[in-house]
Amino acid sequence: MASTISSATHFLSSFLPKPPNPRSFTRQPPYANPNFLYFTAPKFRPLSATLNSSTLTQQETEPTETNPLTLREICQGHVPEHVLKRVEEVGYVMPTEIQRQSLPVLFEGRDCILHAQTGSGKTLAYLLLIFSAVNPQKSAVQALIVVPTRELGMQVTKVARVLAAKPEDGGLEQKQFTVMALLDGGLLRRHKSWLKAEPPTIVVATIASLCRMLDNQILKLKNVKVLVVDEVDFMFNSSKQVSSVRKLLTSYSSCNSRQTVFASASIPQHNRFVHDCKQQKWTKNDVVHVRVNAVEPMPSCLQHRYVLCSKKQKHQTLLSLLQSDAPKSGIIFVGEQSEKSKKAGNAPSTTLLMDFLKTSYQGGLEILLLEEDMNFNLRASSLSELRQGGGHLLVSTDIAARGVDLPETTHIYNFELPRNAVDYLHRAGRTGRKPFSDEICYVTNIITPQEQFVLQRYENELMFSCEELEL
Ligand SMILES: Nc1ncnc2c1ncn2[C@@H]1O[C@H](COP(=O)(O)OP(=O)(O)OP(=O)(O)O)[C@@H](O)[C@H]1O
């Protein structure tokens, strides 16, 4: 690979976080170390830096004019006709920027890191690659998509099945792509018999359920051609999941026998991550970091605001906001209950907030709850109600912050601030999820004066500005 670094980029790249000197690694490279704090956004960002070097290929450009090629034209010859018909029936005609930039590279068979804003269509990008690479006539698991939560897994499975379904004009004679959801809380017994009888083409899995099937030799990866890890930074930062993810990438299968795709809207210290991908053999050495909108980590259609109040006034402040905003549909985020609060026998913020809204909120939206402590069936019914369309107010912890796609959401309320800037980015990204739409969507933070400096830190790290809202 020609190593050409333009002088301007060379100057700017001196502000980028440097990939660490491999010799400086302790036992574990930083990225794989869940305790390693590395979201330290550089002070300067390259206006548009394209680094081509023998060790790093990074496409980092600002979005250009929408390429006149349609999705069909980009995918022609790669994706089966019946899937292309379904893509158009669903309404996907023009590619989003990440799809436009990544699909040609993905169809070449290159390992890719899809790094683009929330709501930018990364899911469709990797699903189109999968449909181009697997053979439904072959009775074997050929593609694996790993996700961090059951909710995201159900969503990706649904999109895959919609695209794999028979087109409305029929004409699908050959065997169809089959998609299995292997998710926490599922009945693995049923999956076991399915895998034995008629292995699905595509498996969408949470890492714990997947590893159980792999450890028991019920699922084998020898025919897997494409391995996708969605919300990849979250998986590597989760102390519960990182070792299983590393084992999946290096022991259960090898980067040389598959095409590896990572996706996320946030890849902190991305140069270090790309370096670790190669050094740790999570991907091949010629992995391509396809990055769109490097300068704007969040969609420009988001309008960020904050309201100052005391802790005691937060409920009433939220109620006033709901009355004045009259959101079409909204998500109210609260923090997870701390162990200390649980031990003290306190009710979690979600319960207190649900009780308050049920007695005080007079608007027309139905109020739903989503949090880890709920059983899987209750979680699933909350999400399926949300997907019925119409307006809702969802009270949720960060379980709904990663990847969940509810395009009707117009307002996000941080009743309690997220723990860090990455979580802020993903919570905010639950709105503004209609590509090509210019509808303004709102992210409102209800904070005490003592929390103002935290919000300012997030503004600096994510380069956005937050206007004070006087109620
Ligand atoms: N080419 C397209 N044209 C129109 N809409 C699209 C297109 N591709 C995806 N979408 C829609 O955009 C929305 C966001 O897509 P998706 O959930 O894949 O985003 P994402 O990049 O994975 O977001 P996140 O980072 O939050 O997971 C979805 O509602 C999807 O249906």
The ligand as an ORCA input file, in Angstrom:
! r2SCAN-3c Opt
* xyz 0 1
  N     -30.443      3.964      2.343
  C     -31.385      4.305      3.243
  N     -32.411      5.106      2.881
  C     -33.357      5.473      3.788
  N     -33.368      5.075      5.093
  C     -32.363      4.268      5.490
  C     -31.322      3.842      4.599
  N     -30.465      3.038      5.298
  C     -30.954      2.956      6.559
  N     -32.089      3.697      6.672
  C     -32.881      3.910      7.893
  O     -32.085      4.710      8.763
  C     -32.383      4.386     10.138
  C     -31.083      4.131     10.877
  O     -30.462      2.971     10.354
  P     -29.529      2.091     11.303
  O     -30.299      1.682     12.518
  O     -28.876      1.051     10.483
  O     -28.458      3.183     11.742
  P     -27.069      2.920     12.482
  O     -26.029      3.628     11.707
  O     -26.893      1.457     12.716
  O     -27.342      3.684     13.851
  P     -26.713      3.391     15.317
  O     -25.284      3.859     15.268
  O     -27.575      4.181     16.223
  O     -26.828      1.908     15.538
  C     -33.276      3.151     10.102
  O     -34.602      3.564     10.381
  C     -33.170      2.637      8.667
  O     -34.388      2.065      8.257
*
